[in-house]
Structure formats: structure tokens, C-alpha cells
Amino acid sequence: MLLLLRRICSARRVPASLLSGMSGRERLYPHHQRWLHTTTGRSTGNASSSNVFALALGSVALGLGYYVGVYRAIETPPPKPVYGTPEDFAHAIEELKTLFSEGAVVTNDDQLEAHGFSSNAYHPGFPHSVVVYPDSTEDVVKIVNVARKYRMPIVPYSGGTSLEGHFAGWNGGGICIDMSGMDNIIAIHEEDSDLVCQPGVGWTEINETLKEKGIPLFFPLDPGPTATIGGMLSTGCSGTNAVRYGTAKGEWFLNATVVLPSGEVIKTRRRSRKSSAGFDTTKLFIGAEGTLGIVTEVTIRLAPVVPTTVATARFPNMRKASEAVIEIMNTGIGIQCIELVDAAFMRATVAAGNPARKYDIADHLFFKLQGATPGALSESVEVVKKIVRKHGGDRFWPAKTQEEAEAVWTDRKNGLYTGLAYAGEGAKAWTTDVCVPISRLPQLVYETQEDIERSGILYTVVGHAGDGNFHTLLFFKTDEELNTVRGLVHRMVERALALDGTCTGEHGVGIGKKEFLVEELGEGTVGLMKTIKRAIDPLGIMNPGKLYPDDDDVSHP
């Protein structure tokens, strides 16, 4: 019996001291002590072994009761969020108009439509009920308090570059909080290599400002050119520089000021470069996609500007190019970016006119190499050149001037626009990405290309090959082609997951990828995410229907 009790107590975290005489009686909780005194008529100081045994049995009963309660809570789905009525929403809008100046609260149909749908994504979307433009953290608190009062969903919006439906409106209306006006750089600490800013400022504007001020630092994350800091933090983005500098989920965001759904304002940590003070609450909001709170201020790390050059190389096929990437990455030389592009990408670049140089219509790698000294940079170029040749590559071409390097890299960065021109008038592009361990990239690329070729869909491949991040641009003109593209994207994701990869390397989950989350992370991990969401946002007002699978089922009273 004692052995059984020990096992049960261990499983339920009942103190083992309760089964070992009174050696641990000083650690009894007050309610345990009161229970023992009431049951035996004696104080805990004079309890006999039989009383201890009785106490243990009582604790087991409490533990089992706790277990049953927790089990039932886990097995019973939480109630769906209940949002306000249309009348409630109308009252909320009127209250917002009393709190903000004219022009800050917008109900114009065009604006509601533009903020509720993404031209870059092909996922469900709906217009918002109102768009509000805050200027400060205090303004955001006012908006959140109104939303909570009337149980009105809040959807954050900033750069509008979402590819997975992150800022799509909820079916029923809500508040779109447009953070683009909060775009100030608050402080630059050159000596500490960090910068404090509002979430609406773009990463390109930050780097341009640093350059204009003659500060030899930059923010190395580089997604779409119009992406803003708030959106970059919220989606856990990266870009071409991830090979050298990592992603948003690294250490580039030191802290954030956040308005929680309760209206409380928190700062996730101080500005010091590192901290062991508890778990990292900054990372709780990185990748949360606005579902846990609204970020109103951020401290970002900066990196020193290092001399770079650009080179390209031609390959007989994508597999050979991918194999070269694996070996180059394992040399430890100064690689900032390795971009994999296919023959169709090069054809589109040439067809667009005025490319930086004469390219062959073949699969290519684009390299950005760096070195602290001219000698180190030259050494990196030579190492890459040898590996390229070893894997069947040729036409290795390094830029001769900085201007030439920038022009060639612009050809790579303009892939979406040259691709759309290549696809012809009326074409649209579905841009998607997955990521796998680098050693699995050749298989992923080969199988995905075969699948797309069989479908007859026009496409180009653009991969951040240095970290296994693989993108396709799938072009379509008709609804039938759009359905074909959906199937291709689904199979591409399943292929990546089968190779121990992820459904999204840098675009985020939003609406488009949430169906894959349980398969990728497991029910336990997704369940933990939902538990955190419910604890922080019990009303479910923060960006509903995004990120968490099946959380888009909500109701009105």
C-alpha cells in the first residue's frame, strides 16, 4: 500500500515527506495542517504514524481529485470566444471617435477593404468595421480598452506585406489597428550597437538613416523591402542574410513594449545585451502574429557593416547547386547569403530587360561574401570558386566593383516583379516557402520541381539555400489554375515536413499555414500555445483566426 501511495504521490507531486514519518512536517501547507488537526484532534507536532498515514490518504484523495479535474479540463474544449453584437460594434466606433481626432478613426469602405485583404495572399479575408491610427502606446491602450469593453476583435496592420493572411479581417468585423504612423526612431545607441524604435518604421528606413548619419552599423534582417519592425517581430521573419545573421527568433530583438489584451503595458526586459532573469518573454511575442498583444516599441540589435562582394555561378541542375551549397556552408568562410535560383528565374530576369550582366538561362547560385579585410574577402571568393567547380558549376563571376555588386544583387531581389512580367498580363503569383535541414534541400528541390512540371503551372524557384529555406513563385491566371496551385503548395509543405522541416521558414503561419501546425509541432506543443493564448487573451480579441488551428470558430451572443 505504501509503495502504491508513493507512486501515486510522485505522479501527482504530493510531497514524499508525508509518507516518511514527520521529517517533512514543517513543509506541510497550512490547509494540510488544519485538515490533520481537525481529523485527529491533535496538533501536527504530536502526530502519530497512523495520523501521518491518514494524512497521506487524504493527500492522495486530493491529488486524485485534482488529477480528475485537470484531466476533464484538458478533455473539455474551452468555450468559444463570444464577440459583441453589431450594435456593440457601432457603440465601440462612436466611443473611439470621441477618444481620437478626426481622421484617426476611419470607416471608409475603400480603407476597410484595403486593410482586410492582402494582394499578396490568396486566403479568406473580410473587411474590418473600422481602422484606427494610433500615435503612441497610450493611444493603443485606449483602443484595446474599447475593444475589450465591447468584445471587439483587434487585428494589427503595419507594412501590409503579409503572405499568409495575417491581417485579414475577421468574418463579423472588428478594429484594424494601423501601426504605420508609429514610425519613429526613438534613440540610436551607437556605442552599444542597438536602436530603439516604434513598430511602424521599416528596416530599410532604419538602415538608410544609419548610413546617412555615418554610423557603420545596420539591421541585418532583410525580408520584403517595405516590411516594418513590428511585422518582422510578429512573424519571426528573416530574409537573405539569415545564413550569416540568423532570424528574428535569434537575438536581434532585445526587448519590446507590449499592450496586453487587458490594457496593461509591459516591457519584456531591459536593454542589456543578455539576461538570465527568468524566461525570455520577448520571444513569447516573436512569431505570435499579434495574437497576444500589440507591440508599440522595440529595441533592436545592430551589426557592424562589413565589406562584401557578390558573385554568381552557373550549374547544370538544382541538385548540383544544392550539393555545392552544403559544402560551402561547412567551410566556415565569410558567407553572408547563398541564393538558389532556377533557369526560369534567369529567363525572367533576362526578359525583363537591362539585367546587371549577361546571364545564361540556367540554374544559378548568387553569393554575397564578406570579409573584414580585402585579403579575407579574396580568400572567401577563391574557396567558393573551387567548390563550385568541384560540383560541376562554371561561369563563376565575381563583381569587380561595389556598384556592379549592388546591381547584380538587385536582379536577385527583384525576382517577384520580373517573374510577374515573365508570366504575362493578368498573371498573379502565389509565393510560399518551406525550410528543411540543408542536407535534405536537394531532395526537396528535385521532388518539388517534378511535381510542378507535371502540373503545367508556370513557376520560378528562389531559395535561401544557405539555411535550407526554399521558395517557389507559382503563377496563375484562372480559378482552375489557382486550385492547382493550392494543391502544389499543400504537397510542397507535406514534403518538407516529411524531411523533418517546417511549413514556413520565414513567412509566418497566419491563415495559410495553420492547418499544418499540429502535424509539425504535435498536439502537445500546439495545446501549450493555445493555453498561453487563453491565459493572456481570455476573450480571444487579439487577431482571431490566425496562427492557432481551429481557433477561428467564434460566435455572437
C-alpha positions as CSV (number, residue, x, y, z in Angstrom):
1,M,0.0,0.0,0.0
2,L,2.8,2.4,0.9
3,L,4.5,1.6,-2.4
4,L,1.3,2.4,-4.3
5,L,0.9,5.6,-2.3
6,R,4.4,6.6,-3.1
7,R,3.9,6.1,-6.8
8,I,0.6,8.0,-6.8
9,C,2.0,10.8,-4.7
10,S,5.1,11.0,-7.1
11,A,2.8,11.2,-10.1
12,R,0.6,13.9,-8.5
13,R,3.6,15.8,-7.0
14,V,2.4,15.1,-3.4
15,P,5.3,15.7,-1.0
16,A,7.1,12.4,-0.4
17,S,7.8,13.5,3.2
18,L,4.2,12.8,4.0
19,L,5.0,9.1,3.7
20,S,8.2,9.3,5.7
21,G,7.3,9.9,9.3
22,M,7.2,13.6,10.2
23,S,10.6,14.6,8.8
24,G,8.9,17.0,6.5
25,R,6.0,18.2,8.7
26,E,7.4,21.7,8.7
27,R,6.8,21.8,5.0
28,L,3.1,21.0,5.2
29,Y,0.8,23.5,3.6
30,P,-1.4,25.3,6.2
31,H,-4.6,23.7,4.8
32,H,-2.9,20.3,5.3
33,Q,-2.1,21.1,8.9
34,R,-5.7,22.3,9.5
35,W,-7.1,19.2,8.0
36,L,-4.8,16.9,10.1
37,H,-5.7,18.8,13.3
38,T,-9.4,18.6,12.5
39,T,-9.3,14.9,11.6
40,T,-7.2,13.6,14.6
41,G,-7.9,16.2,17.2
42,R,-4.1,16.7,17.6
43,S,-1.6,19.2,16.5
44,T,0.9,18.3,13.8
45,G,3.7,18.4,16.2
46,N,2.4,15.3,18.0
47,A,1.0,13.3,15.1
48,S,1.4,9.6,15.2
49,S,2.4,7.4,12.3
50,S,-1.2,6.4,11.8
51,N,-2.2,10.0,11.6
52,V,0.5,10.6,9.0
53,F,-0.9,7.6,7.1
54,A,-4.3,9.1,7.2
55,L,-2.9,12.4,6.1
56,A,-1.2,10.6,3.2
57,L,-4.5,9.0,2.2
58,G,-6.2,12.4,2.3
59,S,-3.5,13.9,0.2
60,V,-3.8,11.1,-2.3
61,A,-7.6,11.8,-2.4
62,L,-6.9,15.4,-3.0
63,G,-4.3,14.6,-5.7
64,L,-6.7,12.2,-7.5
65,G,-9.4,14.8,-7.4
66,Y,-7.0,17.4,-8.8
67,Y,-6.0,14.9,-11.5
68,V,-9.6,14.2,-12.5
69,G,-10.3,18.0,-12.6
70,V,-7.3,18.7,-14.7
71,Y,-8.0,15.8,-17.0
72,R,-11.6,16.9,-17.5
73,A,-10.4,20.5,-18.2
74,I,-8.0,19.2,-20.8
75,E,-10.5,16.9,-22.4
76,T,-13.3,19.5,-22.4
77,P,-12.7,22.1,-25.2
78,P,-12.7,25.7,-23.9
79,P,-15.7,27.8,-24.7
80,K,-15.6,29.6,-28.0
81,P,-14.9,33.4,-27.7
82,V,-18.2,35.4,-27.8
83,Y,-17.9,38.7,-29.5
84,G,-20.2,41.7,-29.3
85,T,-23.2,42.3,-31.5
86,P,-23.2,44.7,-34.5
87,E,-24.8,47.2,-32.1
88,D,-22.0,46.8,-29.7
89,F,-19.5,47.4,-32.5
90,A,-21.4,50.5,-33.5
91,H,-21.1,51.8,-30.0
92,A,-17.4,51.0,-29.9
93,I,-16.8,53.0,-33.1
94,E,-18.6,56.0,-31.7
95,E,-16.6,55.8,-28.5
96,L,-13.4,55.6,-30.5
97,K,-14.4,58.8,-32.3
98,T,-14.7,60.6,-29.0
99,L,-11.2,59.5,-28.0
100,F,-9.3,60.4,-31.2
101,S,-9.1,63.3,-33.5
102,E,-10.8,63.4,-36.8
103,G,-9.0,61.3,-39.4
104,A,-7.6,58.8,-36.9
105,V,-10.8,56.7,-36.9
106,V,-11.8,55.7,-40.4
107,T,-14.9,53.8,-41.7
108,N,-14.4,54.5,-45.4
109,D,-15.2,51.3,-47.4
110,D,-12.1,51.5,-49.5
111,Q,-9.8,51.6,-46.4
112,L,-11.7,48.9,-44.7
113,E,-11.4,46.7,-47.8
114,A,-7.7,47.5,-48.3
115,H,-6.8,46.7,-44.7
116,G,-8.8,43.5,-44.7
117,F,-7.4,41.8,-47.8
118,S,-3.8,41.2,-48.9
119,S,-3.0,41.4,-52.6
120,N,0.0,39.1,-51.9
121,A,-2.1,36.3,-50.5
122,Y,-5.0,34.1,-51.6
123,H,-6.6,33.2,-48.3
124,P,-10.0,34.2,-46.9
125,G,-10.4,37.8,-45.8
126,F,-13.1,40.2,-44.8
127,P,-13.3,44.0,-44.4
128,H,-12.9,45.4,-40.9
129,S,-15.5,47.6,-39.2
130,V,-13.1,50.4,-38.5
131,V,-9.5,51.3,-39.0
132,V,-7.8,53.3,-36.2
133,Y,-4.4,55.1,-36.5
134,P,-2.6,55.4,-33.1
135,D,0.4,57.7,-32.5
136,S,1.6,56.3,-29.1
137,T,1.4,53.5,-26.6
138,E,-1.3,55.5,-24.8
139,D,-3.4,55.5,-27.9
140,V,-3.1,51.8,-28.3
141,V,-4.2,51.3,-24.7
142,K,-7.3,53.3,-25.4
143,I,-8.1,51.2,-28.4
144,V,-7.6,47.9,-26.5
145,N,-9.8,49.1,-23.7
146,V,-12.6,49.9,-26.0
147,A,-12.2,46.6,-27.8
148,R,-12.3,44.7,-24.5
149,K,-15.4,46.7,-23.3
150,Y,-17.4,45.8,-26.4
151,R,-15.7,42.4,-27.1
152,M,-14.5,43.5,-30.5
153,P,-11.6,41.8,-32.3
154,I,-8.4,43.7,-32.9
155,V,-6.2,43.0,-36.0
156,P,-2.8,44.7,-36.2
157,Y,-1.6,46.1,-39.5
158,S,1.6,47.8,-40.4
159,G,3.6,47.3,-43.6
160,G,1.0,45.2,-45.3
161,T,3.5,42.7,-46.8
162,S,1.8,39.6,-45.3
163,L,1.9,36.4,-47.5
164,E,-0.3,34.2,-45.2
165,G,-3.3,36.4,-44.4
166,H,-2.0,37.8,-41.1
167,F,-4.1,41.0,-41.2
168,A,-7.2,39.6,-42.9
169,G,-10.4,40.9,-41.3
170,W,-12.5,38.6,-39.1
171,N,-15.8,37.5,-40.5
172,G,-18.0,39.7,-38.4
173,G,-16.0,42.8,-38.3
174,G,-13.6,44.3,-35.8
175,I,-11.0,47.0,-35.3
176,C,-7.9,47.2,-37.5
177,I,-5.2,49.0,-35.6
178,D,-2.9,50.5,-38.3
179,M,0.6,51.0,-36.7
180,S,2.2,52.6,-39.7
181,G,2.0,56.1,-38.1
182,M,4.1,54.9,-35.2
183,D,7.3,55.0,-37.3
184,N,9.8,57.0,-35.2
185,I,13.4,56.0,-34.4
186,I,13.5,57.0,-30.7
187,A,17.2,56.5,-29.9
188,I,20.3,55.2,-31.5
189,H,23.0,53.9,-29.1
190,E,26.0,53.5,-31.5
191,E,28.3,52.6,-28.6
192,D,26.0,49.7,-27.6
193,S,25.1,48.7,-31.2
194,D,21.4,49.0,-30.6
195,L,18.5,51.2,-31.6
196,V,15.0,51.9,-30.0
197,C,12.1,52.5,-32.4
198,Q,8.4,52.3,-32.9
199,P,6.9,49.3,-34.7
200,G,5.8,51.1,-37.9
201,V,9.3,52.0,-39.1
202,G,10.7,49.9,-41.9
203,W,14.0,48.1,-41.7
204,T,15.2,49.8,-45.0
205,E,14.5,53.3,-43.4
206,I,16.5,52.3,-40.4
207,N,19.5,51.3,-42.5
208,E,19.2,54.4,-44.7
209,T,19.1,56.6,-41.5
210,L,22.2,54.9,-40.1
211,K,24.0,55.3,-43.4
212,E,23.1,59.0,-43.7
213,K,24.4,59.6,-40.1
214,G,27.7,57.9,-41.0
215,I,27.1,55.2,-38.4
216,P,28.9,52.0,-39.6
217,L,26.1,49.7,-38.3
218,F,23.0,48.1,-39.9
219,F,20.0,45.9,-39.0
220,P,20.7,42.7,-40.9
221,L,17.2,41.1,-41.2
222,D,16.0,41.7,-44.7
223,P,12.6,40.4,-45.7
224,G,10.4,42.4,-48.2
225,P,11.7,46.0,-48.7
226,T,8.5,47.5,-47.2
227,A,8.4,45.3,-44.2
228,T,8.2,47.1,-40.8
229,I,9.9,46.2,-37.5
230,G,6.6,45.3,-35.8
231,G,5.6,42.9,-38.5
232,M,9.0,41.4,-38.7
233,L,9.0,40.7,-34.9
234,S,5.4,39.4,-35.0
235,T,6.0,36.9,-37.9
236,G,9.6,35.8,-36.8
237,C,10.9,36.8,-40.3
238,S,14.4,36.6,-41.7
239,G,15.5,37.1,-45.3
240,T,18.6,36.5,-47.5
241,N,21.0,37.4,-44.7
242,A,19.8,34.6,-42.4
243,V,22.8,32.5,-43.4
244,R,25.2,34.9,-41.6
245,Y,22.9,36.7,-39.1
246,G,20.1,34.3,-38.3
247,T,16.4,35.2,-38.0
248,A,14.1,37.3,-35.9
249,K,13.9,34.5,-33.4
250,G,17.6,34.9,-32.7
251,E,18.9,37.8,-30.5
252,W,18.1,40.8,-32.8
253,F,15.0,41.9,-30.8
254,L,16.3,42.8,-27.3
255,N,13.0,43.9,-25.8
256,A,9.5,45.0,-26.6
257,T,6.9,47.3,-25.1
258,V,3.6,45.5,-25.4
259,V,0.0,46.4,-24.7
260,L,-1.7,43.3,-23.5
261,P,-5.4,42.4,-24.1
262,S,-6.1,43.6,-20.5
263,G,-4.9,47.1,-21.4
264,E,-1.8,46.6,-19.2
265,V,1.5,47.9,-20.7
266,I,4.6,45.7,-20.1
267,K,8.2,45.8,-21.2
268,T,9.6,42.4,-21.7
269,R,13.2,43.1,-20.4
270,R,15.9,45.8,-20.1
271,R,18.3,46.9,-22.8
272,S,21.3,44.9,-21.7
273,R,22.6,42.5,-24.3
274,K,21.8,39.4,-22.3
275,S,19.8,38.5,-19.2
276,S,19.2,35.4,-17.0
277,A,16.2,37.0,-15.3
278,G,13.6,34.4,-15.8
279,F,12.5,33.0,-19.2
280,D,12.6,35.2,-22.2
281,T,9.3,37.0,-22.5
282,T,10.5,38.9,-25.6
283,K,10.5,35.7,-27.5
284,L,6.9,35.0,-26.4
285,F,5.8,37.7,-28.7
286,I,8.2,36.9,-31.6
287,G,6.2,34.9,-34.0
288,A,2.9,35.4,-32.1
289,E,1.5,37.3,-35.0
290,G,-0.4,39.9,-32.9
291,T,-2.4,37.2,-31.1
292,L,-1.0,38.0,-27.6
293,G,-0.7,41.8,-27.6
294,I,0.2,44.9,-29.6
295,V,3.9,45.8,-29.8
296,T,4.4,49.6,-29.5
297,E,8.2,49.9,-29.0
298,V,11.2,47.7,-29.8
299,T,14.9,47.7,-29.0
300,I,16.8,46.0,-31.9
301,R,20.5,44.9,-32.1
302,L,22.6,46.3,-34.9
303,A,25.6,44.7,-36.6
304,P,28.8,46.2,-38.0
305,V,28.9,46.9,-41.7
306,V,31.5,44.5,-43.2
307,P,33.0,44.8,-46.7
308,T,31.1,42.5,-49.1
309,T,31.1,41.4,-52.7
310,V,28.7,39.5,-54.9
311,A,29.3,36.6,-57.2
312,T,27.3,34.2,-59.4
313,A,27.8,30.8,-60.8
314,R,26.0,28.6,-63.3
315,F,25.1,24.9,-62.6
316,P,23.9,22.0,-64.7
317,N,20.9,21.5,-62.4
318,M,19.5,22.4,-59.0
319,R,20.7,19.2,-57.3
320,K,24.4,20.0,-58.1
321,A,23.9,23.6,-57.0
322,S,22.4,22.4,-53.7
323,E,25.2,20.0,-53.1
324,A,27.7,22.8,-53.6
325,V,25.8,24.9,-51.0
326,I,26.2,22.2,-48.4
327,E,30.0,22.0,-48.8
328,I,30.4,25.8,-48.9
329,M,28.4,26.2,-45.7
330,N,30.7,23.7,-43.9
331,T,33.9,25.6,-44.8
332,G,33.4,28.4,-42.2
333,I,34.3,31.1,-44.7
334,G,32.6,34.5,-44.7
335,I,29.3,33.7,-46.4
336,Q,26.5,36.3,-45.9
337,C,24.0,34.9,-48.4
338,I,23.6,32.0,-50.8
339,E,20.6,32.2,-53.1
340,L,19.5,29.4,-55.3
341,V,17.6,30.3,-58.5
342,D,16.4,28.2,-61.4
343,A,16.6,28.6,-65.1
344,A,13.1,30.1,-65.3
345,F,14.1,32.8,-62.8
346,M,17.1,33.7,-65.0
347,R,14.9,33.7,-68.2
348,A,12.5,36.1,-66.4
349,T,15.4,38.3,-65.3
350,V,16.8,38.5,-68.8
351,A,13.4,39.0,-70.4
352,A,12.6,41.9,-68.1
353,G,15.5,43.9,-69.8
354,N,18.5,45.7,-68.5
355,P,20.0,43.0,-66.2
356,A,23.2,43.9,-64.4
357,R,25.1,41.5,-66.6
358,K,24.6,38.9,-69.3
359,Y,23.2,35.8,-67.7
360,D,22.9,32.3,-69.1
361,I,19.5,30.7,-69.0
362,A,20.4,28.0,-66.5
363,D,20.2,27.2,-62.7
364,H,22.4,29.6,-60.7
365,L,23.7,30.4,-57.3
366,F,24.0,34.0,-56.2
367,F,26.6,34.6,-53.4
368,K,27.2,37.5,-51.1
369,L,30.6,37.1,-49.5
370,Q,32.1,39.2,-46.7
371,G,35.5,39.7,-45.1
372,A,36.9,42.2,-42.6
373,T,39.9,42.8,-44.8
374,P,40.5,42.7,-48.6
375,G,42.6,39.6,-48.1
376,A,39.9,37.8,-46.2
377,L,37.3,38.7,-48.8
378,S,39.6,37.5,-51.7
379,E,40.2,34.2,-49.8
380,S,36.5,33.6,-49.5
381,V,36.0,34.2,-53.2
382,E,38.7,31.7,-54.1
383,V,37.3,29.0,-51.8
384,V,33.8,29.3,-53.2
385,K,35.2,29.2,-56.8
386,K,36.9,25.9,-56.2
387,I,33.9,24.3,-54.6
388,V,31.7,25.5,-57.4
389,R,33.9,23.8,-60.0
390,K,34.1,20.6,-57.9
391,H,30.3,20.3,-58.2
392,G,30.0,20.9,-61.9
393,G,29.4,24.6,-61.8
394,D,31.1,27.1,-64.1
395,R,30.9,30.7,-65.2
396,F,31.9,31.8,-61.7
397,W,31.7,35.5,-61.9
398,P,32.6,37.9,-59.0
399,A,31.6,41.5,-59.2
400,K,34.5,43.9,-60.0
401,T,33.1,47.0,-58.2
402,Q,30.7,47.8,-55.4
403,E,28.3,49.3,-57.9
404,E,28.3,46.2,-60.0
405,A,27.7,44.0,-56.9
406,E,24.7,46.1,-55.9
407,A,23.2,45.9,-59.4
408,V,23.6,42.1,-59.5
409,W,22.0,41.7,-56.1
410,T,19.1,43.9,-57.2
411,D,18.5,41.4,-60.0
412,R,18.1,38.7,-57.4
413,K,15.9,40.8,-55.1
414,N,13.5,41.8,-58.0
415,G,12.6,38.2,-58.6
416,L,8.8,38.7,-57.8
417,Y,8.4,41.6,-60.3
418,T,10.4,40.1,-63.1
419,G,8.6,36.8,-62.6
420,L,5.2,38.5,-62.9
421,A,6.3,40.3,-66.1
422,Y,7.6,36.9,-67.4
423,A,4.2,35.2,-66.6
424,G,2.3,37.8,-68.8
425,E,-0.5,40.2,-68.4
426,G,-3.1,39.3,-65.8
427,A,-0.8,36.8,-64.0
428,K,-0.8,36.5,-60.3
429,A,1.8,34.8,-58.1
430,W,1.4,32.6,-55.1
431,T,4.6,32.9,-53.0
432,T,5.2,30.3,-50.5
433,D,8.1,28.9,-48.5
434,V,9.2,25.9,-46.5
435,C,12.5,25.0,-44.8
436,V,14.4,21.8,-44.3
437,P,17.8,20.7,-43.0
438,I,20.3,21.8,-45.6
439,S,21.3,18.2,-46.4
440,R,17.7,17.5,-47.4
441,L,17.4,20.5,-49.7
442,P,18.5,18.7,-52.9
443,Q,15.7,16.1,-52.5
444,L,13.1,18.7,-51.7
445,V,14.0,20.9,-54.7
446,Y,14.1,17.9,-57.1
447,E,10.8,16.4,-56.0
448,T,9.0,19.8,-55.9
449,Q,10.2,20.7,-59.4
450,E,9.0,17.4,-60.7
451,D,5.6,17.9,-59.2
452,I,5.2,21.4,-60.6
453,E,6.4,20.3,-64.0
454,R,3.7,17.6,-64.2
455,S,1.0,20.2,-63.3
456,G,1.9,22.5,-66.2
457,I,1.9,25.6,-63.9
458,L,4.5,28.3,-64.7
459,Y,6.9,28.9,-61.9
460,T,10.3,30.1,-60.7
461,V,12.4,28.9,-57.8
462,V,14.1,31.2,-55.3
463,G,15.7,29.6,-52.3
464,H,17.7,30.9,-49.4
465,A,19.8,27.8,-49.9
466,G,22.4,28.6,-47.2
467,D,19.8,27.8,-44.5
468,G,17.6,25.3,-46.3
469,N,14.8,27.8,-46.9
470,F,13.0,27.1,-50.2
471,H,10.6,29.4,-52.0
472,T,8.5,28.9,-55.1
473,L,6.7,31.6,-57.2
474,L,3.6,29.8,-58.7
475,F,1.9,31.9,-61.4
476,F,-1.8,31.6,-62.4
477,K,-4.5,33.4,-64.3
478,T,-7.6,31.4,-63.8
479,D,-9.5,29.9,-60.9
480,E,-8.7,26.4,-62.2
481,E,-5.0,27.2,-62.1
482,L,-5.4,28.7,-58.7
483,N,-6.9,25.4,-57.4
484,T,-3.9,23.6,-59.0
485,V,-1.5,25.9,-57.2
486,R,-3.2,25.3,-53.9
487,G,-2.6,21.6,-54.3
488,L,1.1,22.2,-55.2
489,V,1.6,24.3,-52.1
490,H,0.0,21.7,-49.9
491,R,2.2,18.9,-51.3
492,M,5.3,21.1,-51.0
493,V,4.6,21.6,-47.3
494,E,3.9,17.9,-46.7
495,R,7.1,17.0,-48.5
496,A,9.1,19.4,-46.3
497,L,7.5,18.0,-43.1
498,A,8.4,14.5,-44.2
499,L,12.0,15.7,-44.4
500,D,12.0,17.0,-40.8
501,G,11.4,20.5,-42.0
502,T,8.8,23.3,-41.3
503,C,5.7,24.5,-43.1
504,T,7.1,28.1,-43.0
505,G,10.7,29.2,-42.9
506,E,10.1,32.9,-42.6
507,H,6.6,33.9,-43.8
508,G,4.8,33.0,-40.6
509,V,1.6,31.0,-40.1
510,G,-1.3,33.4,-40.4
511,I,-4.3,31.7,-42.0
512,G,-2.5,29.9,-44.8
513,K,-0.3,27.5,-42.8
514,K,-2.2,26.9,-39.5
515,E,-3.6,23.6,-40.8
516,F,-0.1,22.1,-40.7
517,L,0.8,23.2,-37.2
518,V,-0.3,20.1,-35.3
519,E,1.4,17.8,-37.8
520,E,4.7,19.8,-37.5
521,L,4.7,20.5,-33.8
522,G,2.5,17.9,-32.2
523,E,-0.8,18.3,-30.3
524,G,1.1,18.9,-27.0
525,T,3.1,21.8,-28.3
526,V,0.1,23.4,-30.1
527,G,-2.0,22.8,-27.0
528,L,0.6,24.7,-24.9
529,M,0.4,27.6,-27.3
530,K,-3.3,27.7,-27.0
531,T,-3.1,27.6,-23.2
532,I,-0.8,30.6,-23.3
533,K,-3.2,32.4,-25.7
534,R,-6.2,31.8,-23.4
535,A,-4.3,32.9,-20.3
536,I,-3.2,36.2,-21.9
537,D,-6.2,36.8,-24.1
538,P,-9.2,35.1,-22.4
539,L,-11.7,37.0,-24.5
540,G,-10.0,36.0,-27.7
541,I,-10.0,39.5,-29.1
542,M,-6.4,39.6,-30.4
543,N,-6.2,38.7,-34.1
544,P,-8.6,35.8,-34.0
545,G,-8.5,33.0,-36.5
546,K,-4.7,33.3,-37.0
547,L,-1.9,31.0,-36.0
548,Y,-3.8,28.6,-33.7
549,P,-5.6,25.8,-35.5
550,D,-9.4,25.7,-35.2
551,D,-9.5,28.9,-33.2
552,D,-11.4,30.7,-35.9
553,D,-14.8,29.3,-34.7
554,V,-16.3,32.1,-32.7
555,S,-19.8,33.2,-32.0
556,H,-22.0,36.1,-31.3
557,P,-24.4,36.2,-28.3
